[in-house]
Structures are given as C-alpha cells and as structure tokens.
Amino acid sequence: MKGLILDYGATIDSNGKHWAEVLWDAYCSASLPLTKEQFREAYIYGERYLSMVNVIAPEQNFFELMQVRIGIQMDYLIQQDVLSEQILNTTLKVTSDGEMPILDKGELTQHFVDYMAGYCYDYARRCTLDACPVVEYLADKYELAMVSNFYGNLSAVLQDFGLLRCFKVVVDSAEVGLRKPDPAIFQIALERLQLPAKEVTVIGDSFDKDIQPALSLGCKGIWFKGAGWDPASDHSINFEPSINSLLQVYDIL
C-alpha cells in the first residue's frame, strides 16, 4: 500500500460521531426547546439547501461554516413556528447568569447561532487535535488524500486546524461537482495521487458513502464504525477491518 484516502467529517473532526448528533448536543446545550425530530427536519433542510445553493466562501473557517449551517437551521425552525422571538427571549433569560436586555429576533437568532457555532468549533478542534498525531504519522509513510462531501471551503478548514500540510490531495465535493457515494469522486483522488486503486486504502465513517464505493474501484477499506446518524442501517453490516477510534489505524496498518 502506498496511499490513503481519508474522509473528513466524523472521521477526523468528531471521533466517529455524526455531525447531526454533535449539532443536536449543541442545541441541547443552548437549552432550546425543540424535539429531536424537529431538529432532524431542520438539519435535513439545511444540508439540502447547502447542496443546492453556494453560500459558503472558500476562505471561511469551520466556525464561520457552522454559523451559516446553524443560521439556516434556525431560520427554518422560526419559519415553521417551532421557535419564536418570545421563546428565544425566554430561553436567553433563563440560561443567562446576569440581567439581559430585550433583543429583537435578529439579535436573538445571532446570539444562539454564535453560541452553538462556538460549541461545535471547540468540539471539532479538540477532536482534530487528537487526530493530528495519527494523520501526521500516516503522512510520513503514505501519500495522503482527503475526499469529503463538503461546502467548498475544505482546504481553509484543514489549514485552520493545522492539517492541510499533511495532504497531497484535497477533493471537496462542492469544488468538483461530485458527491459521495459516487465512486467518481474517489477516482479523482486516485488520479491526483497517481496511484492505482489496489495500492490505496480508504478510511471513512460511512459504509455506504466511503467503503462501498472504494471497494467498487478496487481500493481497500477501513471502516470507522462510529456513532452514525442512522446507526441501524450501517451497524447491521459485518465488515472488517473496522475501527472505533482513529488510533486503531496504527495497529491495522
């Protein structure tokens, strides 16, 4: 084996935890009164919106990305009357230590967006710092590529977190116009690495979006079997090698 293709979201920046679950934790931390099903609808709406509308600038870092993502979700929840100006004001007063001024709806929304974006950024930074030694070790031994369904700013995010230098190739779905599970997006990485599929292993947290297309091209796969968005679908699959921590890659390789 001469090359590795890594996924980003969940594989690197959340220790295998699907980002919908991290975002749900952020909403809970902000004490916003909504059900998980209501959040799920807002999350799906936001991801579909971002896949169709290019609103992320290439230079935006992860915090700025999360501000946009959460802002779209919050607007949806307000439009659906799940959240209102009164609810947001009440939540802010209850969760604040001191006296809070009355804010208008735009200021309230931005307050919660910034709080939750900060929560997510801190979480991603901690997980990325944990992953850094593994990625640096792999970069010393193999040609590394990253392939991710992202928003056009993947290189800026990797630069902010100190990882860009480790990757010879970065393939951002928004830049190439292809999304996983299409094997063609992995084929782009193979061509840029200038390696045949049989000499490359793909590491990712989704069996359907990472491992299956990799195998279809002739690559090997290592499945990061983390806490998925829909655990029942992926976790019923019996595939080896699988890991539940990026540190286990040392032993497998």
ZIZIVEN-V306563 format. One record per pair of residues at least 4 apart in sequence whose C-alpha atoms are under 8 Angstrom apart, sorted by the first residue. I is the first residue (numbers start at 1). GAP is how many residues later the second one is. D is the distance in Angstrom with one decimal. If there is no record, write none. Layout:
i=I gap=GAP d=D
i=I gap=GAP d=D
This chain:
i=1 gap=141 d=8.0
i=1 gap=197 d=7.7
i=1 gap=198 d=4.4
i=1 gap=199 d=5.8
i=1 gap=200 d=7.4
i=2 gap=140 d=5.4
i=2 gap=141 d=6.3
i=2 gap=193 d=7.7
i=2 gap=197 d=5.4
i=2 gap=198 d=6.1
i=3 gap=139 d=5.0
i=3 gap=140 d=4.5
i=3 gap=141 d=5.9
i=3 gap=142 d=7.8
i=3 gap=190 d=7.7
i=3 gap=192 d=7.3
i=3 gap=196 d=6.3
i=3 gap=197 d=4.6
i=3 gap=198 d=6.5
i=4 gap=138 d=6.5
i=4 gap=139 d=6.3
i=4 gap=140 d=5.0
i=4 gap=141 d=6.3
i=4 gap=196 d=5.4
i=4 gap=197 d=4.9
i=4 gap=198 d=5.8
i=4 gap=199 d=7.4
i=5 gap=139 d=5.9
i=5 gap=140 d=4.7
i=5 gap=141 d=5.4
i=5 gap=142 d=6.7
i=5 gap=184 d=7.6
i=5 gap=195 d=7.1
i=5 gap=196 d=6.2
i=5 gap=197 d=4.6
i=5 gap=198 d=6.3
i=6 gap=5 d=7.6
i=6 gap=138 d=7.5
i=6 gap=139 d=6.3
i=6 gap=140 d=4.8
i=6 gap=141 d=6.2
i=6 gap=196 d=5.9
i=6 gap=197 d=4.9
i=6 gap=198 d=6.1
i=7 gap=4 d=5.8
i=7 gap=5 d=7.2
i=7 gap=139 d=5.8
i=7 gap=140 d=5.4
i=7 gap=141 d=5.4
i=7 gap=195 d=7.9
i=7 gap=196 d=6.3
i=7 gap=197 d=5.0
i=7 gap=198 d=7.4
i=7 gap=203 d=7.5
i=8 gap=4 d=5.1
i=8 gap=5 d=6.6
i=8 gap=138 d=6.9
i=8 gap=139 d=7.2
i=8 gap=140 d=5.8
i=8 gap=196 d=7.8
i=9 gap=4 d=5.8
i=9 gap=5 d=7.1
i=9 gap=9 d=7.7
i=9 gap=10 d=7.2
i=9 gap=139 d=7.2
i=10 gap=4 d=4.6
i=10 gap=5 d=5.8
i=10 gap=6 d=4.6
i=10 gap=7 d=5.4
i=10 gap=8 d=5.5
i=10 gap=9 d=6.5
i=10 gap=195 d=6.5
i=10 gap=216 d=8.0
i=11 gap=4 d=6.0
i=11 gap=5 d=5.2
i=11 gap=192 d=7.8
i=11 gap=193 d=5.7
i=11 gap=194 d=5.6
i=11 gap=213 d=6.7
i=11 gap=235 d=7.6
i=12 gap=4 d=7.6
i=12 gap=115 d=7.1
i=12 gap=116 d=6.0
i=12 gap=119 d=6.2
i=12 gap=234 d=7.9
i=13 gap=111 d=4.9
i=13 gap=112 d=7.1
i=13 gap=114 d=5.2
i=13 gap=115 d=4.9
i=13 gap=118 d=7.7
i=14 gap=4 d=7.3
i=14 gap=5 d=7.3
i=14 gap=8 d=8.0
i=14 gap=109 d=7.1
i=14 gap=110 d=5.8
i=14 gap=113 d=5.4
i=14 gap=114 d=7.4
i=15 gap=112 d=6.1
i=15 gap=211 d=7.4
i=15 gap=230 d=6.6
i=15 gap=231 d=7.3
i=16 gap=189 d=6.3
i=16 gap=208 d=6.5
i=16 gap=209 d=6.9
i=16 gap=210 d=4.1
i=16 gap=211 d=5.9
i=16 gap=212 d=7.5
i=16 gap=228 d=7.0
i=16 gap=229 d=7.3
i=17 gap=4 d=6.8
i=17 gap=5 d=7.1
i=17 gap=209 d=5.6
i=17 gap=210 d=4.6
i=17 gap=211 d=6.1
i=18 gap=4 d=6.7
i=18 gap=208 d=7.6
i=18 gap=209 d=6.0
i=18 gap=210 d=5.0
i=18 gap=211 d=5.6
i=19 gap=4 d=6.1
i=19 gap=210 d=7.9
i=20 gap=4 d=6.1
i=20 gap=20 d=7.8
i=20 gap=23 d=7.1
i=20 gap=209 d=6.5
i=21 gap=4 d=6.3
i=21 gap=208 d=6.9
i=22 gap=4 d=6.4
i=22 gap=98 d=7.0
i=23 gap=4 d=6.4
i=23 gap=93 d=7.8
i=23 gap=97 d=6.9
i=24 gap=4 d=6.3
i=24 gap=12 d=7.3
i=24 gap=15 d=7.1
i=25 gap=4 d=6.1
i=26 gap=4 d=6.3
i=26 gap=90 d=5.4
i=26 gap=93 d=6.2
i=26 gap=94 d=6.9
i=27 gap=4 d=6.4
i=27 gap=5 d=5.9
i=27 gap=89 d=6.8
i=28 gap=4 d=6.3
i=30 gap=65 d=7.9
i=30 gap=82 d=7.2
i=30 gap=85 d=7.5
i=30 gap=86 d=7.0
i=31 gap=60 d=6.8
i=31 gap=64 d=7.5
i=32 gap=56 d=7.6
i=32 gap=59 d=6.6
i=33 gap=50 d=7.9
i=34 gap=4 d=6.2
i=34 gap=5 d=6.9
i=34 gap=48 d=6.9
i=34 gap=49 d=7.9
i=35 gap=4 d=6.3
i=36 gap=4 d=5.9
i=37 gap=4 d=6.3
i=38 gap=4 d=6.5
i=38 gap=39 d=7.8
i=38 gap=44 d=7.7
i=39 gap=4 d=6.0
i=40 gap=4 d=6.2
i=41 gap=4 d=6.1
i=42 gap=4 d=6.1
i=42 gap=31 d=5.0
i=42 gap=32 d=7.6
i=42 gap=34 d=6.1
i=42 gap=35 d=6.4
i=43 gap=4 d=6.3
i=43 gap=30 d=6.1
i=44 gap=4 d=6.1
i=45 gap=4 d=6.1
i=45 gap=28 d=7.3
i=45 gap=31 d=7.8
i=46 gap=4 d=6.2
i=46 gap=23 d=6.5
i=46 gap=26 d=5.7
i=46 gap=27 d=5.6
i=47 gap=4 d=6.2
i=47 gap=22 d=7.8
i=48 gap=4 d=6.5
i=49 gap=4 d=5.9
i=50 gap=4 d=6.5
i=50 gap=5 d=7.1
i=50 gap=101 d=7.4
i=51 gap=100 d=7.7
i=51 gap=123 d=7.9
i=54 gap=97 d=7.8
i=56 gap=4 d=7.0
i=56 gap=9 d=6.9
i=56 gap=12 d=7.7
i=56 gap=95 d=6.3
i=56 gap=96 d=6.6
i=56 gap=97 d=7.1
i=57 gap=95 d=7.0
i=57 gap=96 d=6.5
i=58 gap=94 d=5.4
i=58 gap=95 d=4.1
i=58 gap=96 d=7.7
i=58 gap=97 d=7.9
i=58 gap=98 d=6.8
i=59 gap=94 d=6.0
i=59 gap=97 d=5.4
i=60 gap=4 d=5.7
i=60 gap=5 d=6.4
i=60 gap=93 d=6.2
i=60 gap=96 d=6.4
i=60 gap=97 d=7.4
i=61 gap=4 d=6.2
i=61 gap=92 d=7.2
i=61 gap=95 d=5.7
i=61 gap=96 d=4.9
i=61 gap=99 d=6.5
i=62 gap=4 d=6.1
i=62 gap=59 d=6.4
i=62 gap=95 d=5.5
i=62 gap=98 d=7.9
i=63 gap=4 d=6.3
i=63 gap=54 d=5.8
i=63 gap=55 d=6.5
i=63 gap=57 d=7.6
i=63 gap=58 d=5.4
i=64 gap=4 d=6.5
i=64 gap=53 d=7.7
i=65 gap=4 d=6.3
i=66 gap=4 d=5.8
i=66 gap=51 d=5.1
i=66 gap=54 d=7.3
i=66 gap=55 d=7.6
i=67 gap=4 d=5.8
i=67 gap=46 d=5.9
i=67 gap=47 d=6.3
i=67 gap=50 d=5.4
i=68 gap=4 d=6.3
i=69 gap=4 d=6.5
i=70 gap=4 d=6.0
i=70 gap=43 d=5.9
i=70 gap=46 d=7.6
i=70 gap=47 d=7.1
i=71 gap=4 d=6.2
i=71 gap=38 d=7.7
i=71 gap=39 d=7.6
i=71 gap=42 d=5.9
i=72 gap=4 d=6.3
i=73 gap=4 d=6.3
i=74 gap=4 d=6.2
i=74 gap=35 d=7.1
i=74 gap=39 d=7.6
i=75 gap=4 d=6.1
i=76 gap=4 d=6.1
i=77 gap=4 d=6.3
i=77 gap=5 d=5.2
i=77 gap=6 d=5.7
i=78 gap=4 d=5.9
i=78 gap=5 d=4.8
i=78 gap=6 d=5.8
i=83 gap=4 d=6.1
i=83 gap=5 d=6.9
i=84 gap=4 d=6.1
i=84 gap=21 d=8.0
i=85 gap=4 d=6.1
i=85 gap=19 d=7.3
i=85 gap=20 d=5.2
i=85 gap=23 d=7.4
i=86 gap=4 d=6.1
i=87 gap=4 d=6.1
i=88 gap=4 d=6.1
i=88 gap=20 d=6.5
i=88 gap=21 d=7.7
i=89 gap=4 d=6.3
i=89 gap=13 d=7.2
i=89 gap=14 d=7.2
i=89 gap=19 d=7.0
i=90 gap=4 d=6.2
i=91 gap=4 d=6.1
i=92 gap=4 d=5.9
i=92 gap=8 d=7.8
i=93 gap=6 d=7.6
i=93 gap=7 d=6.4
i=96 gap=4 d=7.2
i=103 gap=4 d=5.7
i=103 gap=5 d=5.8
i=104 gap=4 d=6.1
i=105 gap=4 d=6.0
i=106 gap=4 d=6.2
i=107 gap=4 d=6.1
i=108 gap=4 d=6.5
i=109 gap=4 d=6.1
i=110 gap=4 d=5.9
i=111 gap=4 d=6.2
i=112 gap=4 d=6.1
i=113 gap=4 d=5.9
i=114 gap=4 d=6.0
i=115 gap=4 d=6.3
i=116 gap=4 d=6.2
i=117 gap=4 d=6.0
i=118 gap=4 d=6.1
i=119 gap=4 d=6.3
i=120 gap=4 d=6.1
i=121 gap=4 d=6.0
i=122 gap=4 d=6.2
i=123 gap=4 d=6.3
i=124 gap=4 d=5.9
i=125 gap=4 d=6.0
i=125 gap=36 d=6.8
i=126 gap=4 d=6.4
i=127 gap=4 d=6.3
i=128 gap=4 d=6.0
i=128 gap=33 d=7.0
i=129 gap=4 d=7.8
i=129 gap=32 d=7.8
i=131 gap=4 d=6.3
i=131 gap=115 d=6.9
i=131 gap=116 d=7.9
i=132 gap=4 d=6.0
i=132 gap=31 d=7.1
i=133 gap=4 d=6.1
i=134 gap=4 d=6.2
i=134 gap=112 d=7.2
i=134 gap=113 d=6.6
i=134 gap=115 d=8.0
i=134 gap=116 d=7.7
i=135 gap=4 d=6.1
i=135 gap=28 d=7.9
i=135 gap=31 d=7.1
i=136 gap=4 d=6.4
i=136 gap=30 d=6.3
i=137 gap=4 d=6.8
i=138 gap=4 d=5.8
i=138 gap=6 d=7.6
i=139 gap=4 d=6.3
i=139 gap=5 d=6.0
i=139 gap=27 d=5.5
i=139 gap=28 d=7.2
i=143 gap=24 d=7.5
i=143 gap=25 d=6.6
i=143 gap=50 d=7.1
i=144 gap=22 d=7.0
i=144 gap=23 d=5.0
i=144 gap=24 d=5.6
i=144 gap=25 d=6.7
i=144 gap=49 d=7.9
i=145 gap=22 d=5.4
i=145 gap=23 d=5.9
i=145 gap=24 d=4.5
i=145 gap=25 d=5.7
i=145 gap=26 d=7.6
i=145 gap=44 d=6.5
i=145 gap=48 d=7.3
i=146 gap=21 d=6.8
i=146 gap=23 d=6.3
i=146 gap=24 d=4.8
i=146 gap=25 d=6.0
i=146 gap=43 d=7.8
i=147 gap=23 d=6.2
i=147 gap=24 d=4.8
i=147 gap=25 d=6.2
i=147 gap=26 d=7.7
i=147 gap=38 d=7.4
i=147 gap=39 d=6.9
i=147 gap=42 d=7.2
i=148 gap=23 d=6.5
i=148 gap=24 d=5.5
i=148 gap=25 d=6.2
i=148 gap=31 d=7.9
i=148 gap=32 d=7.6
i=149 gap=23 d=6.3
i=149 gap=24 d=4.9
i=149 gap=25 d=7.3
i=149 gap=30 d=5.7
i=149 gap=31 d=6.4
i=150 gap=4 d=6.5
i=150 gap=22 d=5.6
i=150 gap=23 d=5.6
i=150 gap=24 d=6.1
i=151 gap=21 d=7.2
i=151 gap=22 d=7.2
i=151 gap=23 d=5.3
i=152 gap=20 d=6.1
i=152 gap=21 d=7.3
i=152 gap=22 d=4.9
i=152 gap=23 d=5.6
i=153 gap=4 d=6.4
i=153 gap=19 d=7.7
i=154 gap=4 d=6.2
i=154 gap=16 d=7.8
i=154 gap=18 d=6.2
i=155 gap=4 d=6.1
i=155 gap=9 d=6.5
i=155 gap=15 d=7.0
i=156 gap=4 d=6.1
i=157 gap=4 d=6.3
i=158 gap=4 d=6.1
i=158 gap=5 d=5.0
i=158 gap=6 d=4.8
i=159 gap=4 d=5.9
i=159 gap=5 d=4.9
i=159 gap=6 d=7.6
i=163 gap=4 d=7.4
i=168 gap=25 d=7.4
i=169 gap=20 d=6.7
i=169 gap=23 d=6.6
i=169 gap=24 d=6.8
i=170 gap=19 d=7.7
i=171 gap=4 d=7.5
i=171 gap=5 d=7.2
i=171 gap=14 d=7.6
i=171 gap=17 d=7.7
i=171 gap=18 d=6.6
i=172 gap=4 d=6.5
i=173 gap=4 d=5.7
i=173 gap=5 d=5.2
i=173 gap=6 d=5.2
i=173 gap=7 d=7.8
i=173 gap=12 d=7.5
i=174 gap=4 d=7.2
i=174 gap=5 d=7.9
i=176 gap=9 d=7.9
i=178 gap=4 d=7.0
i=178 gap=6 d=7.4
i=178 gap=7 d=5.9
i=179 gap=6 d=6.6
i=180 gap=5 d=6.7
i=180 gap=29 d=5.3
i=180 gap=30 d=7.1
i=181 gap=27 d=6.6
i=181 gap=28 d=4.2
i=181 gap=29 d=6.6
i=181 gap=31 d=7.9
i=181 gap=32 d=6.1
i=182 gap=4 d=7.8
i=182 gap=27 d=7.8
i=182 gap=31 d=6.8
i=183 gap=4 d=6.3
i=183 gap=30 d=4.9
i=183 gap=31 d=6.8
i=183 gap=33 d=7.4
i=183 gap=34 d=7.0
i=184 gap=4 d=6.4
i=185 gap=4 d=6.8
i=186 gap=4 d=6.4
i=186 gap=27 d=7.8
i=186 gap=28 d=7.0
i=187 gap=4 d=6.2
i=187 gap=30 d=7.7
i=188 gap=4 d=6.2
i=189 gap=4 d=6.0
i=190 gap=4 d=5.9
i=190 gap=5 d=5.7
i=190 gap=6 d=6.7
i=190 gap=7 d=6.7
i=191 gap=4 d=6.7
i=195 gap=4 d=6.6
i=195 gap=5 d=7.3
i=196 gap=4 d=7.0
i=197 gap=4 d=8.0
i=197 gap=20 d=6.4
i=197 gap=21 d=5.3
i=197 gap=22 d=4.7
i=198 gap=20 d=5.5
i=198 gap=21 d=5.1
i=198 gap=22 d=7.0
i=199 gap=20 d=7.0
i=200 gap=19 d=5.4
i=200 gap=20 d=6.4
i=201 gap=13 d=7.9
i=201 gap=18 d=5.5
i=201 gap=19 d=4.5
i=201 gap=20 d=5.2
i=201 gap=21 d=7.1
i=202 gap=8 d=7.1
i=202 gap=9 d=6.8
i=202 gap=12 d=6.4
i=202 gap=17 d=6.9
i=202 gap=18 d=6.2
i=202 gap=19 d=4.8
i=202 gap=20 d=6.2
i=203 gap=7 d=7.3
i=203 gap=8 d=7.4
i=203 gap=18 d=5.9
i=203 gap=19 d=4.8
i=203 gap=20 d=5.9
i=203 gap=21 d=6.8
i=204 gap=6 d=5.4
i=204 gap=7 d=6.8
i=204 gap=18 d=6.9
i=204 gap=19 d=5.6
i=204 gap=20 d=5.5
i=205 gap=5 d=7.1
i=205 gap=18 d=5.8
i=205 gap=19 d=4.4
i=205 gap=20 d=5.8
i=205 gap=21 d=6.4
i=205 gap=23 d=7.9
i=206 gap=4 d=5.4
i=206 gap=5 d=6.8
i=206 gap=17 d=7.2
i=206 gap=18 d=7.4
i=206 gap=19 d=7.6
i=206 gap=22 d=7.9
i=206 gap=28 d=7.3
i=207 gap=4 d=4.8
i=207 gap=5 d=5.9
i=207 gap=16 d=6.6
i=207 gap=27 d=6.4
i=208 gap=4 d=5.4
i=208 gap=5 d=7.3
i=208 gap=26 d=7.7
i=209 gap=4 d=6.6
i=210 gap=4 d=6.2
i=211 gap=4 d=6.2
i=211 gap=10 d=5.5
i=211 gap=11 d=7.2
i=211 gap=12 d=6.6
i=212 gap=4 d=6.3
i=213 gap=4 d=6.6
i=214 gap=4 d=6.6
i=214 gap=5 d=5.2
i=214 gap=6 d=6.8
i=214 gap=7 d=6.7
i=215 gap=4 d=5.1
i=215 gap=5 d=6.0
i=215 gap=6 d=6.7
i=221 gap=20 d=7.4
i=222 gap=18 d=7.2
i=222 gap=19 d=5.4
i=222 gap=20 d=5.5
i=222 gap=21 d=7.3
i=223 gap=16 d=7.6
i=223 gap=17 d=7.4
i=223 gap=18 d=6.5
i=223 gap=19 d=4.5
i=223 gap=20 d=6.2
i=224 gap=18 d=5.8
i=224 gap=19 d=4.9
i=224 gap=20 d=5.6
i=224 gap=21 d=7.1
i=224 gap=22 d=7.5
i=225 gap=10 d=7.4
i=225 gap=17 d=6.2
i=225 gap=18 d=5.8
i=225 gap=19 d=5.3
i=226 gap=18 d=5.6
i=226 gap=19 d=8.0
i=227 gap=4 d=6.6
i=228 gap=6 d=7.7
i=230 gap=4 d=7.2
i=231 gap=4 d=5.5
i=232 gap=4 d=6.1
i=233 gap=4 d=7.7
i=241 gap=11 d=7.7
i=243 gap=5 d=6.2
i=243 gap=6 d=7.4
i=244 gap=4 d=7.6
i=245 gap=4 d=7.9
i=248 gap=4 d=6.6
i=249 gap=4 d=6.0
